[in-house]
Amino acid sequence: MKPSYQIISPTLGELVWHESPSDELLSMQLSYLTHIQSNYLSTLVEVRQGFTRLSLVWKNSSSQLEFIQLVETLNLVPESLPKKVWQVPVCYSSEYGQDLESFAAHKNLSPSEVIQLHTKPCYRIHFLGFLPGFFYLNGLSPTLHLPRKRVPSPYVPSGSVAIGGSQTGIYPSESPGGWHIIGKSPLTFFDSKKTPPVWAKPGEQIQFMSISSSQLENWQDEDSKNFLK
């Protein structure tokens, strides 16, 4: 499962896998990421990860050309993915999942069926982006795929759990957003005062767990500690 290399500019290029996102692809992608960070970090400005690509920002064009000459010779072994599964509590009541009923109606499902389908899988974290602490997850049931809103919401509260297109995710901070909000989690997903500031990493998994409104409203820091261990 070797990638191709595409030159975007003299100092920007991408390793591209022509595959659909999967555990197998992520294992190989992380292997390339580890190799690059171990051997080329001094010649790079930044490495950005996506579902099917690694974007490499080089300090100069000669570093990119040197990498291109060597990338075809790489014969890397896929990395083993972590077995860690994080339990993420979510309140799906209408006061926190303001789009749940309309989302369910669009899918010809009941809200309880949406919740059941949403909490069933373990979702693999492929990378972080968009906002600090935002997990890009793979594993949403095709039954729950729905295009993003035509008009984005100007304000989405932090902790909001949402679905957009073929993905689900959690807003780690207040933000505008075009995804359908179906619930809210009481956990903190990004804390700049902590090291690391995000408690989960690419390759790990999360599973959503339904909680009541009273559980969310009475949530304490100690409750979060019991989950994040």
C-alpha positions as CSV (number, residue, x, y, z in Angstrom):
1,M,0.0,0.0,0.0
2,K,2.5,2.6,-1.2
3,P,1.5,6.3,-1.7
4,S,2.2,8.5,-4.7
5,Y,3.9,11.8,-4.3
6,Q,2.4,15.0,-5.7
7,I,4.3,18.3,-6.0
8,I,2.0,21.2,-5.1
9,S,4.7,23.9,-5.1
10,P,8.5,24.1,-4.8
11,T,8.2,23.7,-1.0
12,L,4.9,21.8,-0.7
13,G,4.0,18.2,-1.6
14,E,1.7,15.4,-0.6
15,L,2.0,11.7,-0.1
16,V,-1.4,10.4,-1.4
17,W,-2.9,7.0,-0.9
18,H,-5.6,6.1,-3.5
19,E,-7.6,4.1,-1.0
20,S,-10.7,4.7,1.1
21,P,-10.0,5.5,4.8
22,S,-9.5,2.3,6.8
23,D,-7.6,0.8,9.7
24,E,-5.1,-0.7,7.2
25,L,-4.5,2.7,5.5
26,L,-4.1,4.5,8.8
27,S,-1.6,1.9,10.0
28,M,0.6,2.5,6.9
29,Q,0.1,6.3,7.1
30,L,1.3,6.4,10.7
31,S,4.3,4.3,9.7
32,Y,5.2,6.9,7.0
33,L,4.5,9.7,9.5
34,T,6.9,8.2,12.1
35,H,9.6,7.7,9.5
36,I,9.3,11.2,8.2
37,Q,9.4,12.7,11.7
38,S,12.4,10.6,12.7
39,N,14.5,11.3,9.5
40,Y,13.3,14.6,7.9
41,L,12.1,16.8,10.7
42,S,15.1,19.2,10.4
43,T,14.2,20.0,6.8
44,L,10.4,20.3,7.3
45,V,8.3,23.3,8.4
46,E,5.2,21.2,9.0
47,V,3.5,17.9,8.4
48,R,-0.3,17.8,8.0
49,Q,-2.3,14.6,8.2
50,G,-5.5,13.9,6.4
51,F,-7.6,10.7,5.8
52,T,-5.7,9.7,2.7
53,R,-2.7,12.0,2.6
54,L,0.2,13.6,4.4
55,S,1.0,17.1,3.4
56,L,4.7,18.1,3.7
57,V,5.8,21.7,3.9
58,W,9.5,21.9,3.2
59,K,12.0,24.5,4.2
60,N,13.4,24.7,0.7
61,S,12.9,23.1,-2.7
62,S,16.1,21.0,-2.6
63,S,14.8,19.1,0.5
64,Q,11.7,18.2,-1.3
65,L,13.6,17.0,-4.4
66,E,15.8,14.8,-2.2
67,F,12.8,13.2,-0.5
68,I,11.2,12.5,-3.9
69,Q,14.3,10.6,-4.9
70,L,14.1,8.4,-1.8
71,V,10.4,7.9,-1.2
72,E,10.1,5.3,-4.0
73,T,12.7,3.1,-2.2
74,L,10.9,3.1,1.1
75,N,9.6,-0.3,2.2
76,L,7.9,0.4,5.5
77,V,6.0,-2.0,7.7
78,P,2.5,-0.8,8.9
79,E,2.4,0.4,12.5
80,S,0.2,-1.5,15.0
81,L,-2.8,0.6,16.0
82,P,-3.5,1.2,19.7
83,K,-6.1,-0.9,21.4
84,K,-7.3,2.0,23.6
85,V,-11.0,2.7,23.4
86,W,-12.2,5.9,25.1
87,Q,-15.8,6.1,26.4
88,V,-17.3,9.5,25.5
89,P,-20.6,10.3,27.4
90,V,-23.2,12.2,25.3
91,C,-26.5,13.6,26.3
92,Y,-28.9,13.3,23.3
93,S,-31.8,15.2,24.7
94,S,-33.5,17.8,22.5
95,E,-32.2,20.7,24.6
96,Y,-28.6,19.7,23.7
97,G,-29.2,17.9,20.4
98,Q,-31.2,20.7,18.8
99,D,-31.0,19.1,15.3
100,L,-31.7,15.5,16.4
101,E,-35.4,15.4,15.6
102,S,-35.0,17.1,12.2
103,F,-32.0,14.8,11.5
104,A,-34.0,11.7,12.3
105,A,-36.9,12.9,10.2
106,H,-34.6,13.4,7.2
107,K,-33.4,9.8,7.6
108,N,-36.9,8.3,8.2
109,L,-35.7,7.2,11.7
110,S,-36.8,7.8,15.2
111,P,-34.5,9.8,17.5
112,S,-33.9,6.7,19.6
113,E,-32.9,4.8,16.4
114,V,-30.4,7.5,15.6
115,I,-29.0,7.3,19.1
116,Q,-28.7,3.5,18.9
117,L,-26.9,3.6,15.6
118,H,-24.6,6.4,16.8
119,T,-23.6,4.7,20.0
120,K,-23.0,1.3,18.5
121,P,-19.7,1.6,16.7
122,C,-16.2,2.2,17.9
123,Y,-14.9,5.1,15.9
124,R,-11.2,5.3,14.9
125,I,-9.4,8.6,15.3
126,H,-7.5,9.3,12.1
127,F,-6.2,12.8,12.8
128,L,-6.9,16.1,14.5
129,G,-7.7,19.3,12.8
130,F,-10.3,22.1,12.0
131,L,-10.1,23.2,15.7
132,P,-7.6,22.2,18.3
133,G,-8.8,18.9,19.8
134,F,-11.3,18.1,16.9
135,F,-11.2,14.4,16.2
136,Y,-11.6,13.2,12.6
137,L,-13.4,9.9,13.0
138,N,-14.0,6.9,10.7
139,G,-16.8,4.4,11.3
140,L,-20.1,6.3,11.1
141,S,-23.0,4.0,10.0
142,P,-23.9,4.7,6.3
143,T,-27.5,4.9,7.5
144,L,-26.6,8.1,9.3
145,H,-24.8,9.9,6.5
146,L,-26.4,13.2,5.7
147,P,-25.1,16.3,3.9
148,R,-24.1,19.3,5.9
149,K,-26.6,22.1,6.5
150,R,-27.0,24.5,3.6
151,V,-26.7,27.4,6.0
152,P,-24.1,26.9,8.8
153,S,-25.0,27.8,12.4
154,P,-23.2,30.9,13.5
155,Y,-22.7,29.4,17.0
156,V,-22.2,25.8,18.1
157,P,-21.5,25.3,21.8
158,S,-18.3,23.4,22.9
159,G,-18.9,19.7,23.4
160,S,-21.5,19.5,20.8
161,V,-21.7,16.1,19.0
162,A,-22.6,16.4,15.4
163,I,-22.9,14.6,12.0
164,G,-21.9,16.1,8.7
165,G,-21.8,14.1,5.5
166,S,-20.2,10.7,6.2
167,Q,-18.6,11.8,9.5
168,T,-19.4,12.4,13.1
169,G,-17.4,14.6,15.5
170,I,-17.3,16.7,18.6
171,Y,-16.8,20.5,18.7
172,P,-14.0,21.0,21.3
173,S,-14.7,24.8,21.5
174,E,-17.4,27.3,20.5
175,S,-17.4,27.7,16.8
176,P,-19.6,28.3,13.8
177,G,-20.5,25.0,12.2
178,G,-22.5,23.3,9.4
179,W,-23.0,19.9,11.0
180,H,-26.2,18.6,12.5
181,I,-26.0,18.8,16.3
182,I,-27.4,15.6,17.9
183,G,-26.1,15.8,21.4
184,K,-23.5,17.2,23.9
185,S,-20.6,15.8,25.8
186,P,-19.5,17.1,29.2
187,L,-15.8,16.2,28.6
188,T,-13.1,18.8,27.8
189,F,-11.5,17.9,24.5
190,F,-8.7,20.5,24.5
191,D,-6.9,22.1,27.4
192,S,-3.9,24.3,26.5
193,K,-2.7,24.1,30.2
194,K,-2.2,20.3,30.1
195,T,0.5,18.2,28.5
196,P,-0.6,16.9,26.1
197,P,-3.5,19.3,25.6
198,V,-5.6,16.5,23.9
199,W,-6.1,13.3,25.8
200,A,-6.6,11.0,22.8
201,K,-4.4,10.5,19.8
202,P,-4.6,9.2,16.2
203,G,-5.1,5.5,16.0
204,E,-7.1,5.2,19.2
205,Q,-10.8,4.7,19.2
206,I,-13.8,6.4,20.9
207,Q,-17.3,5.0,21.6
208,F,-20.2,7.3,22.5
209,M,-22.3,6.4,25.6
210,S,-25.7,7.9,26.1
211,I,-26.3,9.8,29.4
212,S,-29.3,11.7,30.8
213,S,-29.8,15.5,31.0
214,S,-29.5,15.3,34.8
215,Q,-26.2,13.5,34.5
216,L,-24.9,16.1,32.1
217,E,-26.1,19.0,34.3
218,N,-24.6,17.6,37.4
219,W,-21.3,16.5,35.8
220,Q,-18.2,17.1,37.9
221,D,-14.5,17.2,37.2
222,E,-14.2,13.9,39.1
223,D,-16.7,12.3,36.7
224,S,-14.4,13.3,33.8
225,K,-11.4,11.8,35.5
226,N,-13.2,8.5,35.8
227,F,-13.7,8.4,32.0
228,L,-10.3,9.8,31.0
229,K,-8.1,7.1,32.4
